[in-house]
Amino acid sequence: MVAGESTIPFADLFAEDGVMEYRFAPPGFPTELVGREAIRAHFAKAGRHREVLEIEQVDLIVRQTDDPEVIVTEITHKGWSKAAKDHYTFTALGVVRVRDGMIVHYDDYMNPIAMARLLGRTDELVAALSTQ
């Protein structure tokens, strides 16, 4: 999930052959997206789920690493979940490799249980886990 909207579509930050991986992907969620257009298509579908969230604040912390191409991001968004009918705070970590100004690899570490709660999809998560 991308927190909030920006003036630049998220997929446009990726190299043409960039890769996005979800290390803790819930059942039914892709574990890997290869290529800018696959990333764009995924986030176009995911946009429907974000309509459940009223994002009020987004905080970003960027941490440098000893590899000049790699940063670690901590993205926290806060707001109101229409599904949970409650205020929320959600944080995800990303390990991002950038080359020539474009993301070539993004490892996303989000909590799938917390995300299912925010989106009102815990029943779907439980059902998917029960069949595996």
C-alpha positions as CSV (number, residue, x, y, z in Angstrom):
1,M,0.0,0.0,0.0
2,V,1.1,3.5,-0.7
3,A,0.2,6.0,2.0
4,G,-1.5,9.0,0.7
5,E,-1.3,10.5,-2.7
6,S,1.6,12.3,-4.3
7,T,2.1,14.3,-7.4
8,I,4.1,11.5,-8.9
9,P,2.4,8.1,-9.3
10,F,4.3,5.5,-7.2
11,A,5.0,3.3,-10.2
12,D,6.8,6.1,-12.0
13,L,9.5,6.0,-9.4
14,F,10.5,2.6,-10.6
15,A,13.0,1.6,-13.3
16,E,11.2,-0.1,-16.2
17,D,12.4,-3.5,-14.9
18,G,12.1,-2.6,-11.2
19,V,11.0,-5.1,-8.7
20,M,8.6,-4.8,-5.7
21,E,8.6,-7.6,-3.2
22,Y,6.2,-8.1,-0.3
23,R,8.1,-10.1,2.3
24,F,5.1,-10.7,4.5
25,A,2.4,-10.9,1.8
26,P,-1.0,-12.2,3.0
27,P,-2.7,-15.0,1.1
28,G,-4.0,-13.8,-2.3
29,F,-1.5,-10.9,-2.4
30,P,1.4,-11.0,-4.8
31,T,4.8,-11.7,-3.3
32,E,6.6,-10.1,-6.2
33,L,5.8,-7.6,-8.9
34,V,8.3,-7.3,-11.8
35,G,8.3,-4.3,-14.0
36,R,7.0,-0.8,-13.7
37,E,3.7,-1.6,-15.5
38,A,3.0,-4.6,-13.3
39,I,3.5,-2.3,-10.3
40,R,1.3,0.3,-11.8
41,A,-1.5,-2.3,-12.5
42,H,-1.3,-3.6,-8.9
43,F,-1.6,-0.2,-7.3
44,A,-4.5,0.7,-9.6
45,K,-6.4,-2.3,-8.2
46,A,-5.2,-1.6,-4.6
47,G,-6.6,1.9,-4.9
48,R,-10.1,0.5,-4.2
49,H,-8.9,-0.7,-0.8
50,R,-7.3,2.6,0.1
51,E,-10.7,4.2,-0.2
52,V,-11.5,2.6,3.2
53,L,-8.8,4.7,4.8
54,E,-9.0,8.4,5.4
55,I,-5.3,9.2,5.7
56,E,-4.7,12.3,7.8
57,Q,-1.0,12.3,8.3
58,V,2.0,10.6,6.7
59,D,5.5,10.6,8.3
60,L,8.6,9.3,6.5
61,I,11.9,8.5,8.1
62,V,14.8,7.7,5.7
63,R,17.8,5.9,7.0
64,Q,21.1,5.7,5.1
65,T,23.0,2.5,4.9
66,D,26.7,1.7,4.1
67,D,25.6,0.9,0.6
68,P,25.1,4.2,-1.3
69,E,22.3,2.6,-3.4
70,V,20.3,1.4,-0.5
71,I,18.1,3.2,2.0
72,V,15.7,2.0,4.7
73,T,12.4,3.8,4.9
74,E,9.9,3.9,7.8
75,I,6.5,5.1,6.6
76,T,3.8,5.7,9.1
77,H,0.4,6.9,8.2
78,K,-2.4,7.9,10.6
79,G,-6.0,8.5,10.0
80,W,-9.5,6.9,10.2
81,S,-10.4,3.4,9.0
82,K,-14.0,3.3,7.7
83,A,-13.9,-0.5,8.0
84,A,-12.6,-0.6,11.6
85,K,-14.6,2.6,12.5
86,D,-11.6,3.8,14.5
87,H,-8.5,5.9,14.3
88,Y,-5.4,4.0,13.3
89,T,-1.6,4.2,13.0
90,F,0.1,1.9,10.5
91,T,3.8,1.6,9.9
92,A,5.7,-0.3,7.2
93,L,9.4,-0.6,6.5
94,G,11.0,-0.6,3.1
95,V,14.4,-1.5,1.9
96,V,14.9,0.4,-1.3
97,R,17.6,0.1,-3.9
98,V,17.9,3.2,-6.2
99,R,20.1,3.3,-9.3
100,D,20.3,6.2,-11.7
101,G,17.5,8.0,-9.8
102,M,15.0,5.1,-10.2
103,I,13.9,2.4,-7.8
104,V,15.3,-0.9,-9.0
105,H,14.2,-3.0,-6.0
106,Y,11.8,-2.3,-3.2
107,D,11.4,-4.8,-0.3
108,D,8.2,-3.9,1.6
109,Y,7.8,-5.1,5.1
110,M,4.2,-4.5,6.3
111,N,2.1,-6.3,8.9
112,P,-0.6,-8.2,7.0
113,I,-2.7,-8.8,10.0
114,A,-2.8,-5.1,10.9
115,M,-3.5,-4.2,7.3
116,A,-6.4,-6.7,7.1
117,R,-7.9,-5.1,10.2
118,L,-7.6,-1.6,8.7
119,L,-9.3,-2.7,5.5
120,G,-12.0,-4.8,7.2
121,R,-10.7,-8.0,5.6
122,T,-9.8,-10.1,8.6
123,D,-12.5,-12.7,7.7
124,E,-10.8,-13.1,4.2
125,L,-7.4,-13.5,5.8
126,V,-8.6,-16.1,8.3
127,A,-10.4,-18.0,5.5
128,A,-7.3,-18.0,3.3
129,L,-5.1,-19.1,6.1
130,S,-7.6,-21.9,7.0
131,T,-7.3,-23.4,3.6
132,Q,-3.6,-23.6,3.4
